[in-house]
Amino acid sequence: MRFLIDLAWQDLKASSRSLWVFCVCLALGVTLITATGSLYRQVNDGLLANIRNLMGGDLKVDARAPLTSEALTWINENGTSALTIELRTMMGTTSGQFQLVELLTADTRYPLYGDLLLQP
């Protein structure tokens, strides 16, 4: 056992430059992970502070099919709602070029918070 410890110590002394490079890379990696987590937290807090204005309301319900009349009745009885419909489709030109587009329709009550400003 003593022989293995001596061998490891000699190898460490002989390759001290490699050890320092490894330590610097390790410290840099930990620093980058910490900075990324901090940036993510700041962006997330900023989005949550303005979520009403960004989403247009307090709650968003996603459904693949139209909501049932019972669900819509319950939602309208418990608060004010605005309905939007989102559709992904392909748009094509006469020259044969196609582009994936996303269409969004909203009713007259959207957004429930803030103002909607449209610019050409």
N, CA and C atoms as a LAMMPS dump frame, in Angstrom:
ITEM: TIMESTEP
0
ITEM: NUMBER OF ATOMS
360
ITEM: BOX BOUNDS ff ff ff
-5.0000000000000000e+02 5.0000000000000000e+02
-5.0000000000000000e+02 5.0000000000000000e+02
-5.0000000000000000e+02 5.0000000000000000e+02
ITEM: ATOMS id mol type element x y z
1 1 1 N 0.826 -1.189 0
2 1 2 C 0 0 0
3 1 3 C 0.872 1.255 0
4 2 1 N 1.917 1.222 0.778
5 2 2 C 2.819 2.37 0.843
6 2 3 C 3.438 2.65 -0.527
7 3 1 N 3.724 1.566 -1.254
8 3 2 C 4.304 1.706 -2.584
9 3 3 C 3.35 2.478 -3.506
10 4 1 N 2.045 2.212 -3.45
11 4 2 C 1.074 2.9 -4.304
12 4 3 C 0.973 4.384 -3.956
13 5 1 N 1.043 4.693 -2.665
14 5 2 C 1 6.096 -2.251
15 5 3 C 2.243 6.828 -2.727
16 6 1 N 3.414 6.206 -2.598
17 6 2 C 4.651 6.827 -3.094
18 6 3 C 4.604 7.025 -4.606
19 7 1 N 4.085 6.032 -5.315
20 7 2 C 3.993 6.129 -6.763
21 7 3 C 3.042 7.27 -7.154
22 8 1 N 1.91 7.376 -6.473
23 8 2 C 0.961 8.45 -6.774
24 8 3 C 1.575 9.809 -6.467
25 9 1 N 2.326 9.927 -5.362
26 9 2 C 2.964 11.197 -5.001
27 9 3 C 4.006 11.596 -6.033
28 10 1 N 4.811 10.641 -6.508
29 10 2 C 5.819 10.935 -7.519
30 10 3 C 5.166 11.362 -8.831
31 11 1 N 4.087 10.689 -9.19
32 11 2 C 3.379 11.056 -10.413
33 11 3 C 2.776 12.454 -10.289
34 12 1 N 2.269 12.777 -9.129
35 12 2 C 1.691 14.093 -8.887
36 12 3 C 2.767 15.175 -8.97
37 13 1 N 3.919 14.929 -8.415
38 13 2 C 5.009 15.908 -8.487
39 13 3 C 5.507 16.07 -9.914
40 14 1 N 5.556 14.987 -10.671
41 14 2 C 6.072 15.044 -12.035
42 14 3 C 5.095 15.746 -12.973
43 15 1 N 3.827 15.62 -12.695
44 15 2 C 2.836 16.219 -13.584
45 15 3 C 2.067 17.327 -12.87
46 16 1 N 2.776 18.187 -12.164
47 16 2 C 2.108 19.247 -11.406
48 16 3 C 1.417 20.245 -12.337
49 17 1 N 2.007 20.478 -13.514
50 17 2 C 1.378 21.396 -14.457
51 17 3 C 0.013 20.853 -14.904
52 18 1 N -0.088 19.57 -15.164
53 18 2 C -1.363 18.958 -15.549
54 18 3 C -2.375 19.067 -14.411
55 19 1 N -1.903 18.932 -13.188
56 19 2 C -2.792 19.049 -12.045
57 19 3 C -3.349 20.463 -11.944
58 20 1 N -2.51 21.469 -12.165
59 20 2 C -2.988 22.854 -12.098
60 20 3 C -3.972 23.162 -13.217
61 21 1 N -3.711 22.629 -14.403
62 21 2 C -4.652 22.817 -15.508
63 21 3 C -5.99 22.178 -15.166
64 22 1 N -5.954 20.989 -14.571
65 22 2 C -7.181 20.315 -14.168
66 22 3 C -7.918 21.133 -13.11
67 23 1 N -7.213 21.668 -12.13
68 23 2 C -7.856 22.47 -11.083
69 23 3 C -8.464 23.747 -11.647
70 24 1 N -7.773 24.392 -12.581
71 24 2 C -8.311 25.601 -13.198
72 24 3 C -9.558 25.273 -14.01
73 25 1 N -9.535 24.178 -14.762
74 25 2 C -10.711 23.772 -15.535
75 25 3 C -11.884 23.433 -14.62
76 26 1 N -11.603 22.783 -13.515
77 26 2 C -12.65 22.452 -12.558
78 26 3 C -13.258 23.713 -11.953
79 27 1 N -12.413 24.662 -11.557
80 27 2 C -12.916 25.92 -10.992
81 27 3 C -13.713 26.709 -12.03
82 28 1 N -13.233 26.736 -13.266
83 28 2 C -13.951 27.434 -14.333
84 28 3 C -15.308 26.786 -14.595
85 29 1 N -15.368 25.475 -14.604
86 29 2 C -16.63 24.774 -14.814
87 29 3 C -17.64 25.058 -13.712
88 30 1 N -17.188 25.035 -12.462
89 30 2 C -18.083 25.326 -11.34
90 30 3 C -18.577 26.766 -11.416
91 31 1 N -17.68 27.693 -11.791
92 31 2 C -18.064 29.1 -11.917
93 31 3 C -19.108 29.289 -13.013
94 32 1 N -18.927 28.651 -14.152
95 32 2 C -19.879 28.775 -15.255
96 32 3 C -21.24 28.176 -14.902
97 33 1 N -21.245 27.057 -14.215
98 33 2 C -22.515 26.447 -13.806
99 33 3 C -23.241 27.353 -12.824
100 34 1 N -22.504 27.949 -11.889
101 34 2 C -23.107 28.862 -10.924
102 34 3 C -23.654 30.105 -11.611
103 35 1 N -22.894 30.667 -12.545
104 35 2 C -23.341 31.865 -13.262
105 35 3 C -24.569 31.569 -14.112
106 36 1 N -24.613 30.415 -14.753
107 36 2 C -25.761 30.045 -15.565
108 36 3 C -27.011 29.893 -14.706
109 37 1 N -26.87 29.261 -13.555
110 37 2 C -28.003 29.118 -12.645
111 37 3 C -28.505 30.461 -12.152
112 38 1 N -27.585 31.364 -11.865
113 38 2 C -27.971 32.701 -11.408
114 38 3 C -28.688 33.474 -12.516
115 39 1 N -28.184 33.399 -13.74
116 39 2 C -28.83 34.071 -14.875
117 39 3 C -30.222 33.501 -15.12
118 40 1 N -30.359 32.18 -15.053
119 40 2 C -31.665 31.546 -15.234
120 40 3 C -32.645 32.038 -14.175
121 41 1 N -32.195 32.133 -12.934
122 41 2 C -33.064 32.586 -11.849
123 41 3 C -33.518 34.026 -12.075
124 42 1 N -32.614 34.889 -12.535
125 42 2 C -32.973 36.287 -12.784
126 42 3 C -33.983 36.41 -13.928
127 43 1 N -33.78 35.664 -15.002
128 43 2 C -34.713 35.705 -16.129
129 43 3 C -36.071 35.161 -15.7
130 44 1 N -36.072 34.066 -14.963
131 44 2 C -37.323 33.479 -14.499
132 44 3 C -38.074 34.439 -13.572
133 45 1 N -37.372 35.091 -12.653
134 45 2 C -38.018 36.063 -11.762
135 45 3 C -38.582 37.245 -12.545
136 46 1 N -37.87 37.706 -13.56
137 46 2 C -38.355 38.802 -14.39
138 46 3 C -39.612 38.43 -15.154
139 47 1 N -39.647 37.21 -15.684
140 47 2 C -40.84 36.759 -16.394
141 47 3 C -42.024 36.594 -15.451
142 48 1 N -41.78 36.041 -14.272
143 48 2 C -42.871 35.857 -13.323
144 48 3 C -43.428 37.186 -12.823
145 49 1 N -42.587 38.22 -12.751
146 49 2 C -43.055 39.528 -12.294
147 49 3 C -44.023 40.154 -13.298
148 50 1 N -43.89 39.804 -14.571
149 50 2 C -44.742 40.39 -15.618
150 50 3 C -45.634 39.351 -16.288
151 51 1 N -45.936 38.273 -15.603
152 51 2 C -46.653 37.177 -16.242
153 51 3 C -48.063 37.571 -16.666
154 52 1 N -48.718 38.432 -15.899
155 52 2 C -50.077 38.834 -16.276
156 52 3 C -50.069 39.563 -17.609
157 53 1 N -49.128 40.479 -17.785
158 53 2 C -49.068 41.234 -19.039
159 53 3 C -48.586 40.374 -20.202
160 54 1 N -47.648 39.458 -19.941
161 54 2 C -47.128 38.621 -21.015
162 54 3 C -48.157 37.602 -21.498
163 55 1 N -48.859 36.984 -20.575
164 55 2 C -49.826 35.955 -20.935
165 55 3 C -51.228 36.517 -21.141
166 56 1 N -51.485 37.721 -20.647
167 56 2 C -52.802 38.313 -20.808
168 56 3 C -53.79 37.886 -19.748
169 57 1 N -53.353 37.174 -18.736
170 57 2 C -54.258 36.725 -17.683
171 57 3 C -53.503 36.002 -16.587
172 58 1 N -54.246 35.413 -15.66
173 58 2 C -53.655 34.704 -14.537
174 58 3 C -53.463 33.214 -14.802
175 59 1 N -54.262 32.661 -15.674
176 59 2 C -54.271 31.221 -15.89
177 59 3 C -54.397 30.938 -17.376
178 60 1 N -53.65 29.951 -17.839
179 60 2 C -53.724 29.551 -19.24
180 60 3 C -54.094 28.076 -19.282
181 61 1 N -55.114 27.75 -20.052
182 61 2 C -55.552 26.37 -20.203
183 61 3 C -55.28 25.96 -21.642
184 62 1 N -54.452 24.935 -21.82
185 62 2 C -54.167 24.399 -23.152
186 62 3 C -54.972 23.128 -23.343
187 63 1 N -55.625 22.992 -24.486
188 63 2 C -56.392 21.794 -24.798
189 63 3 C -56.29 21.519 -26.289
190 64 1 N -56.234 20.245 -26.641
191 64 2 C -56.144 19.868 -28.053
192 64 3 C -57.502 19.949 -28.746
193 65 1 N -58.565 19.834 -27.968
194 65 2 C -59.922 19.903 -28.507
195 65 3 C -60.651 21.052 -27.819
196 66 1 N -61.721 21.56 -28.408
197 66 2 C -62.484 22.627 -27.748
198 66 3 C -62.971 22.172 -26.375
199 67 1 N -62.997 23.116 -25.433
200 67 2 C -63.473 22.801 -24.086
201 67 3 C -64.972 22.514 -24.12
202 68 1 N -65.393 21.662 -23.228
203 68 2 C -66.813 21.339 -23.149
204 68 3 C -67.584 22.538 -22.611
205 69 1 N -68.881 22.548 -22.841
206 69 2 C -69.705 23.661 -22.364
207 69 3 C -69.73 23.71 -20.846
208 70 1 N -69.651 22.557 -20.183
209 70 2 C -69.606 22.538 -18.718
210 70 3 C -68.334 23.202 -18.208
211 71 1 N -67.202 22.919 -18.867
212 71 2 C -65.93 23.52 -18.446
213 71 3 C -65.956 25.032 -18.671
214 72 1 N -66.467 25.469 -19.812
215 72 2 C -66.544 26.906 -20.079
216 72 3 C -67.483 27.606 -19.112
217 73 1 N -68.588 26.96 -18.769
218 73 2 C -69.525 27.539 -17.801
219 73 3 C -68.852 27.697 -16.444
220 74 1 N -68.134 26.667 -16.01
221 74 2 C -67.439 26.731 -14.715
222 74 3 C -66.391 27.845 -14.719
223 75 1 N -65.633 27.958 -15.792
224 75 2 C -64.599 29.001 -15.886
225 75 3 C -65.236 30.38 -15.831
226 76 1 N -66.319 30.604 -16.577
227 76 2 C -66.975 31.916 -16.602
228 76 3 C -67.66 32.246 -15.285
229 77 1 N -68.127 31.231 -14.555
230 77 2 C -68.731 31.475 -13.249
231 77 3 C -67.692 31.856 -12.204
232 78 1 N -66.458 31.406 -12.37
233 78 2 C -65.409 31.634 -11.373
234 78 3 C -64.445 32.748 -11.741
235 79 1 N -64.662 33.425 -12.832
236 79 2 C -63.773 34.512 -13.211
237 79 3 C -64.049 34.991 -14.619
238 80 1 N -63.302 35.997 -15.029
239 80 2 C -63.428 36.528 -16.38
240 80 3 C -62.462 35.772 -17.283
241 81 1 N -62.904 35.426 -18.463
242 81 2 C -62.038 34.651 -19.35
243 81 3 C -62.008 35.273 -20.735
244 82 1 N -60.926 35.018 -21.423
245 82 2 C -60.77 35.399 -22.82
246 82 3 C -60.319 34.144 -23.56
247 83 1 N -60.898 33.875 -24.689
248 83 2 C -60.583 32.667 -25.445
249 83 3 C -59.641 32.998 -26.594
250 84 1 N -58.65 32.155 -26.764
251 84 2 C -57.745 32.265 -27.906
252 84 3 C -57.659 30.898 -28.566
253 85 1 N -57.42 30.896 -29.847
254 85 2 C -57.227 29.656 -30.592
255 85 3 C -55.888 29.77 -31.315
256 86 1 N -55.075 28.747 -31.164
257 86 2 C -53.752 28.726 -31.781
258 86 3 C -53.689 27.555 -32.752
259 87 1 N -53.147 27.803 -33.935
260 87 2 C -53.116 26.796 -34.981
261 87 3 C -51.761 26.847 -35.674
262 88 1 N -51.148 25.684 -35.847
263 88 2 C -49.905 25.585 -36.625
264 88 3 C -50.246 24.98 -37.975
265 89 1 N -49.767 25.622 -39.012
266 89 2 C -50.075 25.16 -40.364
267 89 3 C -48.918 25.521 -41.291
268 90 1 N -49.045 25.132 -42.548
269 90 2 C -48.039 25.46 -43.558
270 90 3 C -48.602 26.519 -44.487
271 91 1 N -47.758 27.485 -44.816
272 91 2 C -48.129 28.522 -45.768
273 91 3 C -47.263 28.317 -47.009
274 92 1 N -47.896 28.337 -48.172
275 92 2 C -47.158 28.113 -49.403
276 92 3 C -47.31 29.261 -50.375
277 93 1 N -46.342 29.391 -51.258
278 93 2 C -46.388 30.414 -52.299
279 93 3 C -46.614 29.738 -53.651
280 94 1 N -46.892 30.539 -54.656
281 94 2 C -47.106 29.973 -55.982
282 94 3 C -45.826 29.392 -56.572
283 95 1 N -44.667 29.818 -56.054
284 95 2 C -43.397 29.281 -56.555
285 95 3 C -43.029 27.958 -55.891
286 96 1 N -43.859 27.48 -54.957
287 96 2 C -43.602 26.174 -54.35
288 96 3 C -42.824 26.222 -53.048
289 97 1 N -42.579 27.39 -52.492
290 97 2 C -41.881 27.493 -51.217
291 97 3 C -42.9 27.419 -50.085
292 98 1 N -42.545 26.685 -49.035
293 98 2 C -43.441 26.506 -47.903
294 98 3 C -42.756 26.928 -46.621
295 99 1 N -43.566 27.415 -45.7
296 99 2 C -43.062 27.884 -44.412
297 99 3 C -44.06 27.478 -43.333
298 100 1 N -43.56 26.974 -42.211
299 100 2 C -44.407 26.658 -41.072
300 100 3 C -44.8 27.967 -40.389
301 101 1 N -46.098 28.186 -40.172
302 101 2 C -46.587 29.4 -39.54
303 101 3 C -47.484 29.034 -38.367
304 102 1 N -47.635 29.964 -37.454
305 102 2 C -48.485 29.778 -36.293
306 102 3 C -49.499 30.91 -36.266
307 103 1 N -50.778 30.573 -36.289
308 103 2 C -51.847 31.558 -36.279
309 103 3 C -52.462 31.606 -34.889
310 104 1 N -52.794 32.793 -34.425
311 104 2 C -53.391 32.959 -33.113
312 104 3 C -54.575 33.907 -33.244
313 105 1 N -55.734 33.471 -32.786
314 105 2 C -56.91 34.328 -32.774
315 105 3 C -57.295 34.587 -31.328
316 106 1 N -57.826 35.743 -31.063
317 106 2 C -58.249 36.094 -29.707
318 106 3 C -59.602 36.775 -29.77
319 107 1 N -60.386 36.611 -28.702
320 107 2 C -61.679 37.289 -28.682
321 107 3 C -61.504 38.733 -28.218
322 108 1 N -62.607 39.461 -28.115
323 108 2 C -62.543 40.899 -27.828
324 108 3 C -62.122 41.214 -26.396
325 109 1 N -62.164 40.246 -25.492
326 109 2 C -61.771 40.502 -24.109
327 109 3 C -60.275 40.324 -23.877
328 110 1 N -59.543 39.826 -24.856
329 110 2 C -58.101 39.612 -24.705
330 110 3 C -57.362 40.917 -24.909
331 111 1 N -56.376 41.268 -24.146
332 111 2 C -55.893 40.656 -22.908
333 111 3 C -56.693 41.153 -21.704
334 112 1 N -56.765 40.335 -20.69
335 112 2 C -57.495 40.709 -19.485
336 112 3 C -56.719 41.728 -18.658
337 113 1 N -55.415 41.756 -18.768
338 113 2 C -54.556 42.714 -18.07
339 113 3 C -53.694 43.44 -19.086
340 114 1 N -53.512 44.701 -18.918
341 114 2 C -52.665 45.48 -19.816
342 114 3 C -53.398 45.831 -21.1
343 115 1 N -52.647 46.408 -22.026
344 115 2 C -53.206 46.821 -23.312
345 115 3 C -52.487 46.083 -24.432
346 116 1 N -53.215 45.787 -25.486
347 116 2 C -52.646 45.147 -26.652
348 116 3 C -52.406 46.218 -27.705
349 117 1 N -51.15 46.454 -28.038
350 117 2 C -50.786 47.434 -29.058
351 117 3 C -50.248 46.694 -30.273
352 118 1 N -50.873 46.897 -31.41
353 118 2 C -50.442 46.266 -32.648
354 118 3 C -49.795 47.3 -33.552
355 119 1 N -48.661 46.94 -34.119
356 119 2 C -47.959 47.831 -35.042
357 119 3 C -47.704 47.064 -36.33
358 120 1 N -47.797 47.73 -37.46
359 120 2 C -47.546 47.035 -38.731
360 120 3 C -46.079 46.671 -38.878
